[in-house]
């Protein structure tokens, strides 16, 4: 049984140099890549952050990847649209 407290913290950000949108899943980082990935996210421009439930996280990550593809192809999305798309995967 999955608990509501089992969740993954993430951030969508825009890289400062190439201008591409990326995501980092903070609670899934390992010791060997934690500092590097956090530094990359901190250097970028924050776009959206939140939590997804651990239950159905693969589906949530697929949705996030689709949103990143749209953003990186030049589509203009605002954070409220991202939140709407992810709402089924976010804890209450």
N, CA, C and O atoms as a MOPAC input file, in Angstrom:
PM7 MOZYME 1SCF
protein

 N      0.83700 1    -1.18500 1     0.00000 1
 C      0.00000 1     0.00000 1     0.00000 1
 C      0.88300 1     1.24900 1     0.00000 1
 O      1.80900 1     1.35700 1     0.80300 1
 N      0.59400 1     2.18800 1    -0.89900 1
 C      1.37200 1     3.41700 1    -1.00100 1
 C      0.82000 1     4.46500 1    -0.04400 1
 O     -0.39300 1     4.58500 1     0.13100 1
 N      1.71200 1     5.21200 1     0.56400 1
 C      1.32100 1     6.26200 1     1.48400 1
 C      1.48900 1     7.61400 1     0.81400 1
 O      2.38900 1     7.80500 1    -0.00400 1
 N      0.62100 1     8.54600 1     1.16500 1
 C      0.67600 1     9.89900 1     0.61500 1
 C      2.02300 1    10.56000 1     0.91100 1
 O      2.46500 1    11.42500 1     0.15400 1
 N      2.67400 1    10.16400 1     1.99700 1
 C      3.94800 1    10.76700 1     2.37400 1
 C      5.09300 1    10.30200 1     1.46600 1
 O      6.17200 1    10.89300 1     1.48200 1
 N      4.86600 1     9.25800 1     0.68300 1
 C      5.89200 1     8.76500 1    -0.23000 1
 C      5.81400 1     9.57400 1    -1.52300 1
 O      4.97700 1     9.32100 1    -2.38900 1
 N      6.70700 1    10.54900 1    -1.62600 1
 C      6.66000 1    11.44500 1    -2.77700 1
 C      8.06700 1    11.80700 1    -3.23400 1
 O      9.04700 1    11.62400 1    -2.51200 1
 N      8.13300 1    12.32300 1    -4.44400 1
 C      9.39000 1    12.69100 1    -5.08000 1
 C      9.38300 1    14.20100 1    -5.30600 1
 O      8.46200 1    14.73300 1    -5.92700 1
 N     10.40100 1    14.88800 1    -4.80600 1
 C     10.53000 1    16.32400 1    -5.00400 1
 C     11.28600 1    16.58000 1    -6.31200 1
 O     12.30500 1    15.94400 1    -6.58200 1
 N     10.77800 1    17.51600 1    -7.11800 1
 C     11.41100 1    17.80300 1    -8.40300 1
 C     11.39800 1    19.29700 1    -8.69100 1
 O     10.68100 1    20.06700 1    -8.05200 1
 N     12.20800 1    19.68300 1    -9.66800 1
 C     12.21700 1    21.05400 1   -10.16800 1
 C     12.44000 1    21.02400 1   -11.66800 1
 O     13.28700 1    20.28900 1   -12.17500 1
 N     11.66300 1    21.83600 1   -12.36400 1
 C     11.89200 1    22.08300 1   -13.78400 1
 C     12.58100 1    23.43900 1   -13.86800 1
 O     12.11200 1    24.42300 1   -13.29600 1
 N     13.68300 1    23.48000 1   -14.57700 1
 C     14.44400 1    24.71900 1   -14.68900 1
 C     14.96200 1    24.87100 1   -16.11200 1
 O     14.96700 1    23.92100 1   -16.89600 1
 N     15.39500 1    26.08100 1   -16.42600 1
 C     15.96600 1    26.36500 1   -17.74000 1
 C     17.45800 1    26.59200 1   -17.58000 1
 O     17.89100 1    27.42300 1   -16.78200 1
 N     18.23500 1    25.84600 1   -18.34600 1
 C     19.69600 1    25.96600 1   -18.28600 1
 C     20.11800 1    27.38000 1   -18.69100 1
 O     19.51900 1    27.97400 1   -19.58700 1
 N     21.13700 1    27.91200 1   -18.04000 1
 C     21.54500 1    29.28100 1   -18.35900 1
 C     22.28900 1    29.41400 1   -19.69100 1
 O     22.25400 1    30.48300 1   -20.30100 1
 N     22.95000 1    28.37200 1   -20.14900 1
 C     23.79700 1    28.51200 1   -21.34400 1
 C     23.09200 1    28.06900 1   -22.61500 1
 O     23.07600 1    28.81300 1   -23.59500 1
 N     22.51800 1    26.89200 1   -22.62300 1
 C     21.85200 1    26.39200 1   -23.82300 1
 C     20.37600 1    26.77700 1   -23.86100 1
 O     19.74300 1    26.70600 1   -24.91400 1
 N     19.83100 1    27.18000 1   -22.72700 1
 C     18.44200 1    27.60400 1   -22.67400 1
 C     17.43600 1    26.47300 1   -22.76200 1
 O     16.25700 1    26.70900 1   -23.02600 1
 N     17.88700 1    25.25300 1   -22.54500 1
 C     16.98600 1    24.09800 1   -22.59800 1
 C     16.37100 1    23.86200 1   -21.22500 1
 O     16.99500 1    24.09500 1   -20.19000 1
 N     15.13800 1    23.39800 1   -21.25000 1
 C     14.45200 1    23.06000 1   -20.00700 1
 C     14.85300 1    21.65200 1   -19.58000 1
 O     14.94700 1    20.74000 1   -20.40100 1
 N     15.08400 1    21.49900 1   -18.29300 1
 C     15.49500 1    20.21500 1   -17.71600 1
 C     14.71600 1    19.99400 1   -16.43100 1
 O     14.07900 1    20.90600 1   -15.90200 1
 N     14.78000 1    18.76200 1   -15.94100 1
 C     14.15900 1    18.43100 1   -14.66700 1
 C     15.18600 1    17.72000 1   -13.80100 1
 O     16.03100 1    16.97500 1   -14.29500 1
 N     15.09600 1    17.96300 1   -12.50800 1
 C     15.91000 1    17.22600 1   -11.54300 1
 C     14.95100 1    16.68900 1   -10.48300 1
 O     14.08800 1    17.40900 1    -9.98000 1
 N     15.12100 1    15.41800 1   -10.15800 1
 C     14.33000 1    14.76400 1    -9.11700 1
 C     15.20600 1    14.68500 1    -7.87400 1
 O     15.98400 1    13.74500 1    -7.71100 1
 N     15.07600 1    15.66300 1    -7.01100 1
 C     15.97700 1    15.80800 1    -5.86800 1
 C     16.00300 1    14.59000 1    -4.95600 1
 O     17.07200 1    14.16600 1    -4.51700 1
 N     14.85100 1    14.03100 1    -4.67200 1
 C     14.80300 1    12.93200 1    -3.70800 1
 C     15.29200 1    11.61200 1    -4.28700 1
 O     15.36000 1    10.60800 1    -3.57700 1
 N     15.63000 1    11.60600 1    -5.57000 1
 C     16.16300 1    10.38700 1    -6.18400 1
 C     17.65400 1    10.47800 1    -6.47400 1
 O     18.23900 1     9.55000 1    -7.03200 1
 N     18.26900 1    11.59000 1    -6.09900 1
 C     19.69900 1    11.75600 1    -6.35300 1
 C     20.50500 1    10.84300 1    -5.43600 1
 O     20.12800 1    10.58100 1    -4.29400 1
 N     21.60900 1    10.37700 1    -5.96600 1
 C     22.54100 1     9.54300 1    -5.21100 1
 C     23.71100 1    10.41500 1    -4.76300 1
 O     23.88700 1    11.52600 1    -5.26300 1
 N     24.49400 1     9.92400 1    -3.83900 1
 C     25.62700 1    10.69900 1    -3.32900 1
 C     26.59400 1    11.11000 1    -4.43100 1
 O     27.16100 1    12.20200 1    -4.37900 1
 N     26.79000 1    10.24900 1    -5.43100 1
 C     27.78300 1    10.54700 1    -6.46200 1
 C     27.35100 1    11.65700 1    -7.41800 1
 O     28.21200 1    12.25400 1    -8.06300 1
 N     26.05100 1    11.96200 1    -7.53900 1
 C     25.62300 1    13.00000 1    -8.46900 1
 C     24.83500 1    14.12300 1    -7.80400 1
 O     24.41700 1    15.06500 1    -8.47700 1
 N     24.62900 1    14.03600 1    -6.51100 1
 C     23.77800 1    15.00100 1    -5.80800 1
 C     24.29000 1    16.43200 1    -5.95600 1
 O     23.54700 1    17.31200 1    -6.39000 1
 N     25.53400 1    16.67000 1    -5.60400 1
 C     26.07500 1    18.03000 1    -5.63100 1
 C     26.06000 1    18.61300 1    -7.04400 1
 O     25.69000 1    19.77200 1    -7.23200 1
 N     26.45800 1    17.81700 1    -8.03600 1
 C     26.49800 1    18.28300 1    -9.42300 1
 C     25.11000 1    18.67200 1    -9.91600 1
 O     24.94000 1    19.75000 1   -10.48500 1
 N     24.12100 1    17.81600 1    -9.70900 1
 C     22.77100 1    18.06800 1   -10.20500 1
 C     22.11700 1    19.25000 1    -9.49800 1
 O     21.42500 1    20.04500 1   -10.13400 1
 N     22.32500 1    19.37200 1    -8.20400 1
 C     21.77000 1    20.50900 1    -7.46500 1
 C     22.41700 1    21.80500 1    -7.94000 1
 O     21.73000 1    22.81500 1    -8.08700 1
 N     23.71300 1    21.79600 1    -8.18000 1
 C     24.41900 1    22.98300 1    -8.67300 1
 C     23.89200 1    23.40200 1   -10.04100 1
 O     23.70500 1    24.59000 1   -10.30500 1
 N     23.65400 1    22.42400 1   -10.90400 1
 C     23.10300 1    22.74000 1   -12.23500 1
 C     21.73400 1    23.38600 1   -12.12300 1
 O     21.45100 1    24.37400 1   -12.80100 1
 N     20.89400 1    22.83800 1   -11.27600 1
 C     19.54700 1    23.38600 1   -11.11400 1
 C     19.60400 1    24.79600 1   -10.51700 1
 O     18.85800 1    25.68100 1   -10.93700 1
 N     20.48400 1    25.00000 1    -9.54800 1
 C     20.60200 1    26.31000 1    -8.91000 1
 C     21.12500 1    27.37300 1    -9.87800 1
 O     20.78000 1    28.54800 1    -9.75000 1
 N     21.95100 1    26.97300 1   -10.84100 1
 C     22.49500 1    27.91000 1   -11.81900 1
 C     21.45700 1    28.28400 1   -12.87900 1
 O     21.58900 1    29.30900 1   -13.54800 1
 N     20.43200 1    27.45500 1   -13.02700 1
 C     19.41200 1    27.70500 1   -14.03800 1
 C     18.30500 1    28.61400 1   -13.53900 1
 O     18.29100 1    29.04000 1   -12.38400 1
 N     17.38800 1    28.89700 1   -14.43400 1
 C     16.22900 1    29.72300 1   -14.10200 1
 C     15.07700 1    28.81800 1   -13.68700 1
 O     14.63400 1    27.96600 1   -14.45700 1
 N     14.60200 1    29.01000 1   -12.47200 1
 C     13.50000 1    28.20600 1   -11.94000 1
 C     12.25100 1    28.39600 1   -12.80400 1
 O     11.91700 1    29.51900 1   -13.18000 1
 N     11.56600 1    27.29700 1   -13.11400 1
 C     10.31300 1    27.37600 1   -13.86000 1
 C      9.14600 1    26.81200 1   -13.05200 1
 O      8.09300 1    27.44300 1   -12.95800 1
 N      9.33200 1    25.62300 1   -12.46700 1
 C      8.26500 1    24.98700 1   -11.70100 1
 C      8.87700 1    23.96000 1   -10.77000 1
 O      9.86600 1    23.31300 1   -11.11600 1
 N      8.29200 1    23.80800 1    -9.58800 1
 C      8.75300 1    22.75000 1    -8.68800 1
 C      7.56000 1    22.20500 1    -7.92600 1
 O      6.49500 1    22.81900 1    -7.86200 1
 N      7.77100 1    21.04800 1    -7.35800 1
 C      6.70800 1    20.44300 1    -6.58200 1
 C      7.04400 1    19.01500 1    -6.21400 1
 O      8.20600 1    18.61000 1    -6.19200 1
 N      6.00500 1    18.27000 1    -5.92800 1
 C      6.13000 1    16.87000 1    -5.55700 1
 C      5.20000 1    16.03600 1    -6.42300 1
 O      4.10600 1    16.47300 1    -6.78200 1
 N      5.64500 1    14.83700 1    -6.75300 1
 C      4.77200 1    13.85100 1    -7.37200 1
 C      4.70600 1    12.66100 1    -6.43000 1
 O      5.67500 1    12.33900 1    -5.74200 1
 N      3.55500 1    12.01600 1    -6.41000 1
 C      3.41800 1    10.83000 1    -5.56800 1
 C      4.32400 1     9.72800 1    -6.09700 1
 O      4.48400 1     9.56800 1    -7.30700 1
 N      4.90000 1     8.98800 1    -5.19900 1
 C      5.74300 1     7.85700 1    -5.58300 1
 C      4.92500 1     6.83000 1    -6.36800 1
 O      5.41600 1     6.20100 1    -7.30500 1
 N      3.66600 1     6.68200 1    -5.95800 1
 C      2.73800 1     5.82400 1    -6.68100 1
 C      2.45600 1     6.48900 1    -8.02500 1
 O      2.05000 1     7.65000 1    -8.04700 1
 N      2.65000 1     5.81900 1    -9.11000 1
 C      2.47900 1     6.30200 1   -10.48900 1
 C      3.53800 1     7.33000 1   -10.88400 1
 O      3.29600 1     8.16900 1   -11.75100 1
 N      4.70700 1     7.26800 1   -10.25300 1
 C      5.73100 1     8.25000 1   -10.59800 1
 C      6.23700 1     8.07700 1   -12.02900 1
 O      6.65500 1     9.05100 1   -12.65500 1
 N      6.20700 1     6.86100 1   -12.54900 1
 C      6.65100 1     6.65900 1   -13.92900 1
 C      5.75000 1     7.39600 1   -14.90400 1
 O      6.23300 1     7.99200 1   -15.86600 1
 N      4.44100 1     7.36200 1   -14.66500 1
 C      3.50000 1     8.09000 1   -15.50800 1
 C      3.70900 1     9.60500 1   -15.35500 1
 O      3.63700 1    10.34800 1   -16.33400 1
 N      3.96500 1    10.04600 1   -14.13900 1
 C      4.21600 1    11.46200 1   -13.89500 1
 C      5.48900 1    11.91800 1   -14.61600 1
 O      5.52100 1    12.99200 1   -15.21700 1
 N      6.52700 1    11.09500 1   -14.54700 1
 C      7.78300 1    11.44100 1   -15.22500 1
 C      7.59100 1    11.48200 1   -16.74000 1
 O      8.19700 1    12.31100 1   -17.41900 1
 N      6.77000 1    10.61200 1   -17.26100 1
 C      6.47900 1    10.62400 1   -18.70000 1
 C      5.78100 1    11.93600 1   -19.07100 1
 O      6.09100 1    12.54300 1   -20.09600 1
 N      4.84300 1    12.36400 1   -18.23500 1
 C      4.15300 1    13.63200 1   -18.47000 1
 C      5.13600 1    14.79700 1   -18.40000 1
 O      5.08300 1    15.70300 1   -19.23200 1
 N      6.02900 1    14.78100 1   -17.41600 1
 C      7.03700 1    15.83800 1   -17.30100 1
 C      7.92600 1    15.85800 1   -18.53800 1
 O      8.23300 1    16.93100 1   -19.05800 1
 N      8.34300 1    14.69600 1   -19.01400 1
 C      9.17000 1    14.63600 1   -20.22400 1
 C      8.43600 1    15.20600 1   -21.43800 1
 O      9.04300 1    15.87900 1   -22.27100 1
 N      7.15000 1    14.94100 1   -21.53800 1
 C      6.35800 1    15.50000 1   -22.63400 1
 C      6.27700 1    17.02300 1   -22.52500 1
 O      6.35100 1    17.72700 1   -23.53200 1
 N      6.12500 1    17.52100 1   -21.31000 1
 C      6.11300 1    18.97000 1   -21.10200 1
 C      7.45900 1    19.59200 1   -21.47000 1
 O      7.50800 1    20.65500 1   -22.08800 1
 N      8.55300 1    18.92600 1   -21.08800 1
 C      9.88800 1    19.42100 1   -21.44800 1
 C     10.07000 1    19.46500 1   -22.95600 1
 O     10.63100 1    20.42500 1   -23.48600 1
 N      9.60000 1    18.42900 1   -23.65600 1
 C      9.68900 1    18.41200 1   -25.12400 1
 C      8.94900 1    19.60000 1   -25.71400 1
 O      9.44500 1    20.25500 1   -26.63000 1
 N      7.77100 1    19.87400 1   -25.19300 1
 C      6.98400 1    21.00600 1   -25.68900 1
 C      7.70700 1    22.32700 1   -25.42800 1
 O      7.79500 1    23.17700 1   -26.31500 1
 N      8.22100 1    22.49500 1   -24.21500 1
 C      8.94700 1    23.72100 1   -23.88600 1
 C     10.19700 1    23.88000 1   -24.74400 1
 O     10.47800 1    24.96800 1   -25.24800 1
 N     10.94400 1    22.79100 1   -24.90900 1
 C     12.19300 1    22.85600 1   -25.66900 1
 C     11.97200 1    22.98900 1   -27.17300 1
 O     12.89800 1    23.33500 1   -27.90700 1
 N     10.76200 1    22.71800 1   -27.63300 1
 C     10.46800 1    22.91900 1   -29.05200 1
 C      9.94100 1    24.32900 1   -29.30900 1
 O      9.60400 1    24.67600 1   -30.44100 1
 N      9.87200 1    25.14100 1   -28.24900 1
 C      9.50500 1    26.53800 1   -28.41000 1
 C      8.08400 1    26.87900 1   -27.99800 1
 O      7.68500 1    28.04200 1   -28.06000 1
 N      7.31200 1    25.87900 1   -27.57600 1
 C      5.95000 1    26.15900 1   -27.14200 1
 C      5.98200 1    26.97500 1   -25.85300 1
 O      6.79200 1    26.72100 1   -24.96200 1
 N      5.10800 1    27.93400 1   -25.77000 1
 C      5.04500 1    28.79200 1   -24.59000 1
 C      4.03000 1    28.22800 1   -23.60400 1
 O      2.82300 1    28.26800 1   -23.84100 1
 N      4.53800 1    27.70500 1   -22.50100 1
 C      3.69200 1    27.19900 1   -21.42700 1
 C      3.96800 1    28.02700 1   -20.18200 1
 O      5.08900 1    28.48900 1   -19.97100 1
 N      2.95900 1    28.21000 1   -19.37400 1
 C      3.21400 1    28.87200 1   -18.09800 1
 C      3.09300 1    27.84200 1   -16.98300 1
 O      2.52600 1    26.76800 1   -17.18200 1
 N      3.62200 1    28.16900 1   -15.81600 1
 C      3.61100 1    27.20200 1   -14.70700 1
 C      2.22600 1    26.65500 1   -14.35400 1
 O      2.11700 1    25.50900 1   -13.91700 1
 N      1.18500 1    27.43600 1   -14.53200 1
 C     -0.15700 1    26.93300 1   -14.21000 1
 C     -0.57400 1    25.81200 1   -15.15400 1
 O     -1.30800 1    24.90900 1   -14.75200 1
 N     -0.11900 1    25.85500 1   -16.39400 1
 C     -0.41000 1    24.77000 1   -17.33700 1
 C      0.34000 1    23.50000 1   -16.94500 1
 O     -0.19100 1    22.39600 1   -17.06700 1
 N      1.56100 1    23.66000 1   -16.48100 1
 C      2.34700 1    22.52200 1   -16.00800 1
 C      1.66100 1    21.90500 1   -14.78700 1
 O      1.52500 1    20.68500 1   -14.68800 1
 N      1.23700 1    22.75700 1   -13.87000 1
 C      0.55500 1    22.26500 1   -12.67000 1
 C     -0.71800 1    21.51300 1   -13.03400 1
 O     -1.01700 1    20.47700 1   -12.44000 1
 N     -1.46100 1    22.02000 1   -13.99300 1
 C     -2.68900 1    21.34100 1   -14.44200 1
 C     -2.38900 1    19.95400 1   -14.99300 1
 O     -3.09800 1    18.99200 1   -14.69600 1
 N     -1.33700 1    19.85800 1   -15.79700 1
 C     -0.97700 1    18.57400 1   -16.40700 1
 C     -0.52000 1    17.56600 1   -15.35000 1
 O     -0.73900 1    16.36300 1   -15.49600 1
 N      0.11900 1    18.06400 1   -14.28300 1
 C      0.66500 1    17.18000 1   -13.24300 1
 C     -0.26700 1    16.95700 1   -12.06600 1
 O      0.02600 1    16.13700 1   -11.19700 1
 N     -1.36600 1    17.65900 1   -12.02100 1
 C     -2.27900 1    17.58300 1   -10.87900 1
 C     -2.68000 1    16.13800 1   -10.51600 1
 O     -2.73800 1    15.81700 1    -9.32900 1
 N     -2.95700 1    15.26200 1   -11.49000 1
 C     -3.32900 1    13.89200 1   -11.11100 1
 C     -2.21800 1    13.11800 1   -10.37800 1
 O     -2.48700 1    12.10100 1    -9.73800 1
 N     -0.98500 1    13.60000 1   -10.47500 1
 C      0.15500 1    12.88500 1    -9.87700 1
 C      0.67600 1    13.56300 1    -8.61600 1
 O      1.57500 1    13.04000 1    -7.95800 1
 N      0.12400 1    14.71500 1    -8.27600 1
 C      0.62300 1    15.46500 1    -7.13300 1
 C     -0.16100 1    15.10400 1    -5.87000 1
 O     -1.36700 1    14.86700 1    -5.93200 1
 N      0.53200 1    15.06400 1    -4.71600 1
 C     -0.17600 1    14.77500 1    -3.47200 1
 C     -1.17200 1    15.87700 1    -3.15000 1
 O     -0.98600 1    17.02800 1    -3.54500 1
 N     -2.20500 1    15.52700 1    -2.44700 1
 C     -3.26100 1    16.48400 1    -2.08100 1
 C     -2.76600 1    17.51700 1    -1.10400 1
 O     -3.52600 1    18.39500 1    -0.69500 1

